[in-house]
């Protein structure tokens, strides 16, 4: 097999991490593994292994034929059979297929929002799905959505995973007292619902004055980011909630925390959830996407109804009060991740599915 991962940027994010992780992992098992970035390089560039074939297209506009032809030349020269297009990069992959019909496109769907999106918003995904050989969804909900809406009948749910090698990067130092930190790893986007977390903190802070809350993820300094910071100021939580922006040493940040939180309105399967599990950290999360398949309620964490400040606050309070429960949940979550979301388990499923696509 000769497979290339296609991604729009190498900024830190779930889809971007998975593109790099797939490229690195596949190099161990297939003839050729490559990674092509369409429009923006970023911090994840340094995590690409030296044996991976890498290309940056430097795409300048939505329809950039220079980038398409550059990608075609690369695919022809390296005898690429399959483009695994992550998230929005499917558009460039489909343009490539017009000029290079022999290429097969696997769309890797990381978009949790499409489960609740209006039909009009998904028009282009459906239209271009005529070009897809197969679709991989990161949640069973997305798998169901694709089966109902896309013009592609080879659709497969494949869980995210994290690489077996651990990061040694140690740059970020979280504020607050060791043993009293709650961490949310998510880019500052409305889908991630940080405003709900601010409301939760405002309600429970007086009961847990020593605990601090930490937001790690890309900050676009847009209206949503501004609203989060204004709400923190409004509630006088500047010394309780800390915003760090994007960080490369996520594993190091998680190791300094004691509880992970996810307040998302919609999700596929957050890579950071798997990272919390591998670090044996308990989690409180909203019950969206594939999260409930990973966290077993009251066994490895707590699940709360979507956008319910009261229920989330109750569950988080229970966990903050009980250190032994935190240890138990963390151990159980670690076992779940190790047994079901490890690199070897997922890659074996992936190879089997890819092999059956053409039979």
C-alpha positions in Angstrom: 0.0 0.0 0.0 1.1 3.5 -0.8 -0.9 6.0 1.2 -0.7 9.8 1.8 -2.3 11.8 4.6 -3.7 15.1 3.4 -4.3 17.9 6.0 -4.9 21.7 5.6 -2.5 22.8 8.4 -0.1 21.5 11.1 -1.4 23.7 13.9 -2.2 21.8 17.1 -5.7 20.3 16.8 -7.3 16.9 16.9 -7.5 16.3 13.1 -4.0 17.6 12.6 -2.6 15.4 15.3 -4.4 12.3 13.8 -3.0 13.1 10.3 0.6 13.1 11.7 -0.1 10.1 13.9 -1.5 8.1 11.0 1.5 9.0 8.8 4.0 7.9 11.4 2.2 4.8 12.4 1.5 3.6 8.8 5.2 3.9 8.0 5.8 0.8 10.2 3.3 -1.4 8.3 3.0 -0.3 4.6 5.3 0.3 1.6 5.0 4.1 1.5 3.6 6.6 4.0 3.5 10.3 3.2 2.0 13.5 4.6 0.9 16.5 2.5 -0.1 19.9 4.0 -2.1 22.1 1.8 -2.0 25.7 3.2 -0.2 26.2 6.5 2.7 24.6 8.3 2.8 24.7 12.1 4.2 23.3 15.3 3.3 19.7 14.5 5.9 19.7 11.7 8.6 18.6 14.2 6.6 15.5 15.2 6.7 14.0 11.7 9.1 11.1 11.6 12.2 11.3 9.4 11.1 8.3 7.3 7.8 10.0 6.2 7.6 11.6 2.8 6.6 15.2 3.4 5.2 17.9 1.0 3.9 21.4 1.7 1.7 22.8 -1.1 1.5 26.4 0.1 -2.0 26.7 -1.2 -3.0 30.4 -1.6 -6.7 30.3 -2.5 -9.7 28.0 -2.4 -9.3 26.8 -6.0 -5.5 26.8 -6.5 -4.7 24.8 -9.6 -0.9 25.3 -9.0 -1.3 23.4 -5.7 -3.4 20.7 -7.4 -0.9 20.1 -10.1 2.0 20.0 -7.6 0.0 17.4 -5.6 -0.6 15.4 -8.8 3.1 15.4 -9.7 3.9 14.2 -6.2 1.3 11.4 -6.4 2.5 10.2 -9.8 6.2 10.3 -8.9 5.6 8.3 -5.7 2.9 6.0 -7.2 0.4 6.9 -4.6 -2.7 4.8 -4.5 -4.8 6.4 -1.7 -5.2 9.9 -0.4 -6.6 10.0 3.2 -8.1 13.4 3.3 -8.7 14.7 6.8 -11.6 17.1 7.5 -11.8 20.0 5.0 -8.9 18.8 2.9 -11.3 16.6 1.0 -11.9 19.5 -1.4 -8.4 19.6 -2.8 -8.4 15.8 -2.9 -11.4 15.9 -5.1 -9.9 18.5 -7.4 -6.9 16.2 -7.7 -9.1 13.3 -8.7 -10.4 15.3 -11.7 -6.8 15.5 -13.0 -5.7 12.1 -11.6 -8.7 9.8 -11.8 -6.7 6.7 -10.7 -6.3 8.1 -7.1 -8.6 6.8 -4.4 -9.9 9.2 -1.8 -10.7 8.2 1.8 -12.4 11.0 3.7 -11.5 11.0 7.3 -14.4 12.8 9.0 -13.5 14.5 12.2 -16.5 16.9 12.2 -18.7 16.3 15.2 -20.8 19.3 14.3 -22.2 17.6 11.2 -24.4 15.4 13.5 -26.5 18.5 14.3 -25.8 20.6 11.2 -28.6 21.7 8.9 -28.8 19.9 5.5 -27.8 23.1 3.6 -24.5 23.4 5.6 -23.4 19.9 4.5 -24.3 20.4 0.8 -20.7 20.4 -0.4 -19.7 17.4 1.6 -22.5 15.5 0.0 -21.8 16.8 -3.4 -18.1 15.8 -3.3 -18.8 12.5 -1.7 -19.3 11.1 -5.2 -15.5 11.2 -5.5 -14.9 9.2 -2.3 -13.9 5.5 -2.3 -14.6 5.3 1.4 -15.3 7.4 4.5 -13.8 6.9 8.0 -15.8 8.5 10.8 -14.4 9.2 14.3 -17.7 8.5 16.0 -20.6 6.1 15.5 -22.9 9.2 15.2 -20.8 10.5 12.3 -20.9 7.0 10.7 -24.7 7.1 10.9 -24.8 10.6 9.5 -22.6 9.6 6.5 -24.6 6.6 5.7 -27.8 8.7 5.6 -26.4 11.7 3.7 -23.3 10.8 1.6 -23.1 9.2 -1.9 -20.6 6.7 -0.7 -21.5 3.2 0.5 -18.2 2.2 2.1 -18.4 3.9 5.5 -16.5 2.8 8.6 -16.2 4.0 12.1 -12.6 4.0 13.3 -11.8 5.3 16.7 -9.0 7.8 17.2 -5.8 6.6 18.9 -2.6 7.9 20.3 0.9 6.8 19.5 2.7 4.4 21.8 5.8 6.6 22.2 5.6 9.3 24.9 6.6 12.9 24.5 9.5 14.2 26.5 8.8 17.9 25.9 8.5 19.9 29.1 8.0 23.6 28.5 4.7 24.7 30.0 4.3 25.3 33.8 0.6 25.5 34.9 -0.3 28.0 37.5 -2.0 27.1 40.8 -1.3 24.5 43.5 -0.1 21.1 42.5 -2.8 18.5 43.2 -5.6 21.1 42.7 -5.7 21.7 39.0 -8.5 21.1 36.4 -7.5 21.2 32.7 -9.5 21.7 29.5 -7.5 21.0 26.3 -9.5 22.4 23.4 -9.1 25.2 20.9 -11.1 28.3 21.8 -14.1 27.7 19.4 -17.8 28.0 20.2 -18.3 24.2 19.6 -16.1 23.6 22.7 -18.3 25.7 24.9 -15.7 27.2 27.3 -18.4 29.7 28.4 -20.2 26.8 30.1 -17.1 25.9 32.0 -16.7 29.5 33.2 -20.3 29.3 34.5 -19.5 26.1 36.3 -16.4 27.6 37.9 -18.3 30.6 39.0 -20.8 28.4 40.8 -18.4 26.1 42.6 -15.3 28.3 43.2 -16.2 29.4 46.7 -16.6 25.8 47.7 -13.2 24.8 46.2 -11.1 28.0 46.6 -7.8 26.2 46.2 -8.6 24.6 42.9 -7.6 26.4 39.6 -8.8 25.9 36.1 -6.6 25.9 33.0 -7.5 26.3 29.3 -5.0 25.1 26.8 -5.7 25.4 23.1 -5.4 27.7 20.1 -6.7 31.3 20.8 -7.9 33.1 17.7 -8.5 36.4 19.6 -11.9 36.6 18.0 -15.3 37.5 19.3 -15.7 34.1 21.0 -12.3 34.4 22.7 -13.2 37.9 23.8 -16.5 36.7 25.3 -14.7 34.1 27.4 -12.2 36.6 28.8 -14.9 39.2 29.5 -17.0 36.6 31.4 -13.9 35.6 33.5 -13.4 39.3 34.4 -17.1 39.8 35.1 -17.0 37.0 37.7 -13.6 38.1 39.0 -12.0 34.8 38.2 -8.7 36.1 36.7 -6.7 34.2 39.4 -8.8 31.1 39.1 -9.1 30.5 35.3 -5.9 30.7 33.2 -5.7 30.8 29.4 -2.5 29.6 27.9 -3.1 29.4 24.1 -1.8 26.6 22.0 0.9 24.4 23.6 3.1 21.7 22.1 3.7 19.8 25.4 0.1 18.6 25.9 1.2 15.5 27.7 3.2 17.6 30.1 0.2 19.9 30.8 -2.0 16.9 31.5 0.6 15.4 33.8 0.4 18.6 35.9 -3.4 18.4 36.2 -5.7 16.3 38.4 -9.0 16.3 36.5 -9.8 16.7 32.8 -13.0 18.4 31.6 -14.8 18.6 28.3 -17.8 20.9 28.0 -18.3 20.5 24.2 -21.6 21.0 22.5 -20.6 18.4 19.8 -17.6 16.1 19.3 -16.3 13.2 17.3 -13.7 11.6 19.6 -11.3 14.1 21.2 -7.7 13.0 21.0 -7.0 14.8 24.3 -9.6 12.5 26.0 -7.3 9.6 25.1 -4.3 11.5 26.3 -6.0 12.1 29.7 -6.7 8.4 29.9 -3.1 7.4 29.2 -2.0 9.8 31.9 -4.5 8.2 34.3 -6.5 11.4 34.8 -10.2 11.2 35.6 -12.6 13.2 33.4 -15.9 15.0 33.6 -17.5 15.6 30.2 -20.7 16.3 28.3 -22.3 13.3 26.8 -21.7 14.1 23.1 -20.1 12.3 20.2 -18.1 9.2 21.0 -17.2 10.3 24.6 -19.7 8.0 26.3 -18.1 5.0 24.5 -14.8 5.9 26.2 -15.9 7.2 29.6 -18.2 4.8 31.5 -20.3 6.9 33.8 -19.3 6.5 37.5 -16.6 4.1 36.5 -13.9 6.1 34.7 -15.4 9.5 34.9 -18.7 11.4 34.9 -21.0 12.2 32.0 -23.3 15.2 32.0 -26.1 16.3 29.8 -25.2 18.6 27.0 -25.0 22.3 28.2 -26.2 21.4 31.7 -24.3 23.7 34.1 -26.0 22.3 37.1 -25.3 18.6 36.4 -21.8 19.3 35.3 -21.1 21.3 38.4 -22.5 18.5 40.6 -20.4 15.8 39.0 -17.2 17.9 39.0 -17.8 18.8 42.7 -18.0 15.1 43.6 -14.7 14.4 41.9 -12.9 17.4 43.4 -14.0 16.3 46.9 -12.8 12.7 46.6 -9.2 12.0 45.9 -9.6 8.2 46.0 -12.4 8.4 43.5 -10.1 10.4 41.2 -7.5 7.7 41.4 -10.0 5.0 40.7 -11.5 6.7 37.7 -8.1 7.5 36.3 -6.9 3.9 36.6 -10.1 2.6 34.9 -9.9 5.2 32.1 -6.3 4.2 31.5 -7.3 0.5 31.1 -10.0 1.4 28.6 -7.7 3.5 26.5 -4.9 0.9 26.6 -7.2 -2.0 25.6 -9.3 -0.3 23.0 -7.5 2.9 21.7 -3.9 1.8 21.4 -1.9 2.3 18.2 -1.6 -1.4 17.4 -5.4 -2.2 17.9 -6.6 0.7 15.7 -4.0 0.3 12.9 -4.8 -3.4 12.6 -8.5 -2.5 12.1 -7.6 0.3 9.6 -5.4 -2.0 7.5 -8.1 -4.7 7.4 -10.7 -2.1 6.2 -8.5 -0.6 3.6 -7.6 -4.0 2.2 -11.3 -4.9 1.9 -12.2 -1.6 0.1 -10.9 -3.0 -3.2 -12.2 -6.6 -3.0 
